[in-house]
C-alpha cells in the first residue's frame, strides 16, 4: 500500500470510539520553533487539533515551543544545559532538584545527550500524578524509557525519522577518530530510542520514506507504523505579488554544519553559478557557524558578500523573505519530510530540491512541481538553480504547480484530522476486551 493510500484515512472500527472531543497531552522534549521541525510540528498540530474541538495541552521542556492562542503550555523544565550563551554549563548547587537532574548533568559531563531520557522520566512522573485527566498521550519523538508502561492513557508516538540516520551521516563526515568517538557518545541515546520504539503500541510518521526507515533502522513492525503527512500553513505561506522579487536571490533553511542538511554543497553550487550569474546570492535561514566546512567553503570561494545568514526572524519576515526569492532550495542529503520545501512551494516560489529521503514525496515530479537533483551533487544544484534564475516562464510554471500540490496534499488541517483518527484507534484498542484485540 502506498503512503498516499494510508496517509489520512481512518481504519475500520475507529468510529466506535465516538466523536466526542478528546483530551490530549502532547509531549515535546524540545520545542524550538526556529531550529528543526519539532517545534513547528507541535505548534501547528496543536492549533489545528484545537480548531477541530479537541482539548490539547502541550507539555514541554526548554526551549519551550511557541503556541497559538488557546493552546496551554505546561512547562516541565530541564536544567537547560545547552542554552545560549553558555552551552554545556555546570549548574549551581541550588539548581539541583532531584536525582533526574543529577542524571542529566552526569550524562552531559561524559559527552552524552540526556534530554530524551530525562524528559521522559519527568513526563512519566507528571502524567501519573494527573491520571484520568487525558484520553491520549502523544509523544513527539522523545522515545525515552519513562514513556513505556502504563501512563494512565494510551500512547501514540510520532517518529519524524530515525535519528540513527543523522548519526550515520555525522560519522561519515567526521574527519578523524576523535570526532567519530564524540559523535558515537553524543548519539548514545539512539540505542534507547531503538529499544523503546520496538515496544510502542502505535507509531505515527510523516512520510512513506520515514515509514520504511523506521522499519529498517528501528525494527518496528510495519503494521504498527502509520503515515500522516504534515503540511504548510497555507494561509501564512501564500503568494503576495506586492513583495518584489530580488534578482538572483536563492533562499534556504539550514543549520550550517549539520551534514545531512547539505549546505556545503549549496555553497559550492553558488560559487559555480556566480561565474555565469554574478548577481546570484544566497540567504540562509539559520545560524551561521564561525568555523567548520561551510565557513571554510565561503572563505575559499570568496563568497562573504554573497551568503547571508538570518535567524530569529518572525513568521511574517520569513514568509516575505521566501516570497522575495527567485528560487528556494532544499539541498539536504536526507529529510524525513521537509517542511521548508512545502512552505516554499506554498508561497509559489519555485523549488530546487534533492531526492534525499522523503523530499520527493513532498516536492513532487522533476520538471513539474520542482527541479530535482541528486543529493550531494553541487554541479547538478548549480545547473538547476541557473535554469530557474534564467527562465521567468519556467519559474512561474513550477511555482504555480508547486502551490497547487501543497494545497491538495499537505495542510495542517488534514494532518490534524488524520492524527485524531489514530488517537481514537489507540483509545479503542486500549479499551477493547483482550480477546478482541
N, C-alpha and C positions, 0 to 999 in steps of 0.2 A: 504494500500500500504506500502511495506517495505521501510526502509531507503535506502537500496541498489537500489531499483527501482527508487526512486526520487532524488538520490544523485546528478547527474551531467547533466542529460538530459534537454534540453530546452523545454519549453512548446510550444504548437502550437501558432503561432502568433508572437513569439519573433523575428523571422527573418524579420518581417515587419518594424522594426526599421532601417534596413540596416546594412551593415557590416563595416561601416566606423569606424576608431579608435575613442575611447571615451576619453573625458577629465574628469578625476576622481579626486575628492577631498577625500582623505582617512584620517579620523579623528581618533586620538588616544589620550586620555587624559593622558595616562601613557604608556611609550614605552620601559621600561627597558628590554633589551634582555636577561638579566642574572637572572631575577626573575619573574616567572609566564610566561604565554603563549602569552600575548597580544603583546609584543614587537617582539616575534618570528613570530607571525601571520602577523603583519604589514610588517616586513622586507621581508619575503618570498613571500607573496601575491603581494606586490608592485613590486617586481622584476619580477615575472612571468607575471603579467599584462603588464608590460613594454615590456617584450620579445614578447608578443602577438601583440605589436604595439600600445598599448594604452598610453596615456599621464597621468601619475599618479603623483600627488603632495600630499605628506604626510603633514598634519597639526597637530602638536602635542605639548604637554607640557612636563615638566620635570618629570622623567628622559627621555630625548629625545631618540627616537629609533635610532639604528644603521641601516643604509640603504645601499644598494648596489649601486655601481657606476651608475649614470644616473638617479637615483630617487631623486628629490629635496625634502628638508625638509623646511617647513615654521614653524618657532618657534612661538608659541603662549604661552608665559611664564606665569606660575602662580607665586605665591610668594615662591614656593618650601618649604613649611612649614615642610616637613617630611624628608628633606635631611639629610644625614650623614655628619659630626658627631654631628649635633645639631638639631635633630628632635623636633617638637613641639616648634620651636623658635618663639619669638615675633619680627616681622620686625621692623627696624628702621623707623622713621617718613618719611624719604626721599624715602623709598621704595614704599610707597602707591601711586598708580596712579589714582585710581578711586573707585567708590562705590563697584565694584565687588571685589576688593582687600579687602576692609573693611568687606564685607560679608564673604569672605574666612577666615579671621582671627577670626571673631566673632564665626563662626561655630567651628573652631579649639579650641578656648578658652573654649567652652562649651562641648567639648568631641566628637564632630561630625567629619565626614569626608566630607569636602565640595567640593572636586575636581571634581566629576562628574557634579555637578550643575554649579560651576563657570567656568569650561572649556566650558560647553555648551553655557553659556552666551557670553563668549569671542568668541567662534566659530561662533555663530549667527551673532554677530556684524561684524566679519571678512568676512563671506560669503556674507552678504548683501552688504557690500562695494565692493565686486567683482562680483556682479550679472552678469550673462551672460558668465562668464569665464569657468564654469564647466557644463558638461552634466548630472552628477550624483554626489551626496554626499553620501559617505559610512561611517557610524559611527561605530566605533569598541567599542561597549558596553558602551558608555558614558551614554546614556539613561537619558539625562538631559532635563529640561523644555525648555531650549533655543533652542532645536532642533525640537520643534513642530512648526507647521505652515509653512508658505512659506519661504524657504531658497534660492530661486532663481533657484533650480534644484530639481529633485525628490530625495527622501531619501531612502536608503537601510541601514538597521541596522543589524550588527552581534551581536547576543547574544550567547556567548560561553556556558554559563549555567546560570541559575538564581542565583544571589548572595545570595538570601534568603536561599539557601542550605547551603552555608558557615556559614551564620548567625545562623541557627539552630544547626549545628554541634558545633559551638563555645559555644552556650548557653548550649548544652548538656554536654560539657566538663568543664563548669565554676564551680569552687569549692564552691562559696558562692554567696550571693545575691548582694554583691558589684560588683563582676566581671560580673554577669549577667546584672546588670544595665548599666555597662560600655559598654558591648557588644551591648545592645539594642540601646544605644545612638550612638555608632560608626556606626552601620549599619542603622541608621535612614534614610540614602539616599535611601535604598531599597524601601521605600514607594513611593518616587518619581519615581524610576525606574519602579515600577509596574504600576503606573498611566500612565507613558509615553509609556510603551510597549503596552498597550491596545489601544493606539491611533496611532500606527505606521502602515503605509500602506504596508510595506514589511519587513519581518524578515527573516534573514538567520541564520542558526545554523550549528553546525559541526558534529552532530550525531543524530541518532534516539532517543537515551535516552534523550538528551537535548531538542529535539523537544517536547517530552512528558512532561518534567519538565516545559518548558516554558508555555505550555498549562495549566498544573495543578497549577503551582505556581503563574504565572503572569496573567492568564486569557486571553491570546492571542488566538484568534480563530485559530483552527488547520489549516485551509486552507490558512492562511496568513504566515505560518512558513514553510520554505523550508530548506532542508538539502543539504549542500555541504561539503563533507568530506575534511578536510585538510590533510597534509601529512608531510613526512620527505623529507629533501634534500638528495635524494638517491645517488647523485654524491659525496657529502661530507660524509654522513653516509653510508659507504660501507665497506666490509671486506678488510682486509690487512694482509695476512699471515706473513708479516715481523714483525708485532707487537707481541711480545711474550705474551702469557697468564701468568698471575701471579697466582700461585696456591692458591686457597681459596678465591680469590678476588670476592666480590659482590659489585656492583655499583648501586646507586640510585640517583635520583634527587628529592630534597625535602627541603622545608622550615622547619626548626627544630621543631617549636612548633605550626604550623598550624594544628589543629586537623584532618582536612579531609585528610591530606597527609599520615597519618598513620605511621609516622616514629617511634613512640614509640613502636608499635607492631613489627616492623622490628628489632629494637634494642633488644627487649625481645627475638625474634626468634634467633637472633645471639647468645645470651647468652646460649640458649638451644642447639644450633648447635655446639658450641665450646666444649661442654662436650664430643662430639664424634669426632669432627674435629677441633683440636686446631689451625690449620692454617687458619681457616675461619676468614675473616675480612671484614669490610665494609668501602667503600669510598662514602661519601655523597657529591653530587654537590649542594652546598647551604651554607647559613650562619649558623654558629654554635651559638646557644643560650647559654649564660653562666649560665643561670638558667632556670628552668622550667622542665616539665615532662621528656623530652629527656635527659637533663643533669643529672637529678636525677637517671634515669634508667641506664645511662652509669656508674655513680658512684656506684650505688647499686650492679651492677654485675661485677664491676672491669674491665670495657671494655675500659679504657682510651687508651690503646695501640692498640686496635682492631677496633676503629672507628675514621676515619679521615674525616674532613670537608675541602672542597676546594671551592673557589668561585673566580669569576672574571677571569676565565681562557679563553683562546682563543678557537675559534671553533675547530682548529686543535688539541689542547690539550684535549678538551672534547672528540672528536672522538677517539683519541688514548687511552684515559682513558677507554672508553666503550669497545673498542677492547681488551684491556688488561684484562678485567674481564672475569672470567669463567661463571658468571651469572649476569644478570641485573634484577632488582626487582622494581616493582611498587606496593607499599603496601597501596595505597590510599583507604580511605573509600568511596570516590566518585571522579569521574573525568567527566568533560563534553566531553572530547575526550581522552587525554593523548598523547601528543607529545613525552614525554620521552619513552613511550612504542614503538611507531612507529620508533623512531630514533634508539633505541637499536636493535630492530628487523632488521632494515635496515643494520646494521653492521654485522649481522649474529650472534650476541651474544644471547644465549638462554635466554628466559624471564620467570620469575615467576611473576605473576600479580594477583591481586584480581579481584573479579567480581563486584566491586563497580561502579555504574553509567554506563558510556559508554565504560569502559575498555574492556569488552568482544567484542564489535564491532570492536575494533582495534586489540586486541591480538589474537582473533580467538579461535578455539575449544581447550579445555583442552586436552593435550596429543598429539596434532598435531602441533600447532604453538606456544604453550606456556604451562606452567603448571599453572592452575588456582586454586585459593584458596578463601575461603570466606573472606570478609573484616573484619578486627579486630580480626583475629584468629592467634595468634602468633605460636601456636603449628603446625597449618597447614602450615604456612610460613616456619618454621624450617624444616618440613618434606620435602616440595617441594625443598627447597634450597639444602638440604642434598642429595636428589635423583639426582639432576643435578650435584652437585660437585663430586659425586661418580661414575658417569657413562659417560664416554667420548662419547660413541656412541649415547646416548640419547641427550647429548649437541649438537652434530653435526647435528643430525636429526631435533631437534627443531629449531636450529639456521638457518639451510638452509631453512626450511619451513617458518619460520618467515619472512626472507628477501623476499622470493617469494610472500608472502601475501602483504607486503608493496608495492612492485613493481607493483603489479596488481591492487591495490585499493587506495593507499594513497600517491599520489605525488602532489607536488605544481603545476605542470602543469595542472593536472586535476582540482585542486581546482580553479585555475585562470580561466579556461575555463567555469566551472560551474558558477562562480561568475559573469563573464562578461555576461553570458546568462541572469542572474537575473537583471543586470543593464539595459539591453535592454528591458526587460519586464517592468521594472519600468518606463523607459522613454516613452515607448509606452502607458502605462496606463495613464500617465500624459497628453499626447498629444491627446489621443483618444477623440472623441466627447462624451459629457456627456451621451447621450443615448446608446452609445456603450459599456460603462464600466460595 
